[in-house]
């Protein structure tokens, strides 16, 4: 499991999360940032740093936010 960036990041892209990530697993996409689940070490630094509360642990996502797991997977598959 990993952390996931959700809808509050769309068009916000504050980048505070990217700056604190110790393993550089966060990338900027066209409309939001994404976390690479294969690289994320689940440290939680990004969640704490996010000024808009867009980051959740994958197991804590509500059903309506689970689409952001797939969105991140698709982003990294297309890179």
N, C-alpha and C positions, 0 to 999 in steps of 0.2 A: 504494500500500500504506500501511497505518497500523498502529498498535499496537492490540492487542485485550486486553480484560480477561476473564479466564477464571474457572473454578470456585472458585479460592481466595478470590475476593472475595464469593462468595455468602454472604449474612448477616453478613459481616465488615464491609464498608463503612467502612474506616478513613479514607478521604477524603484521605490524604496526596497521592495522585496529583492530585486536583482542585486542591489548594492550589498545586502547583508548575507546573501547565500554563500556558504563556505565551499560549495562544490560546483558553483557556476552552472546550475541546472535550469536556470530560468532564461527564456528567450523571448524577444519581442516579436509578436505576430502582427498582422495587419490591423487588428482592432483591439488586441489585448495582449498581455503577457501569458506565457504558458510554462508549466513545470514539466520537465522530462522525468517521468516516473522511474525510468531505468537508471537515472543518475541520482535522484533525490535520496537523501539519507534520513529523512523524517526528523530533522533537528528542530523544526518549528520556528526558526528565526524569521522566515518570510511571513508567517502568519502574524507574528507579533509586530513586525515592521509595517505591514500593510495599512496605510492611512484610511482606506475605504472599507476595510473588513471583507475583502473579496476572497480570502484564502481560507480553505477548510481542509481538514484531514478527510481523505476519501471515504472512510467509514462513517463520517459524520454528515455526509451530504444528504440533503433532502431529495426525495424522488425527482423533483423538478430541476434540481441542479446536477443530476447525474449525467446529463448531456455534455457537461463540460469535461468529463473524463474522456469521452469519445472525441470531443473537439480537440483536446490536447494530443491524443493519440494520432489523429489525422494530421495535425500540424507537423508533428515530428516524423511521420511516415513520408510526408511530402518534401522534406528537406534534403 
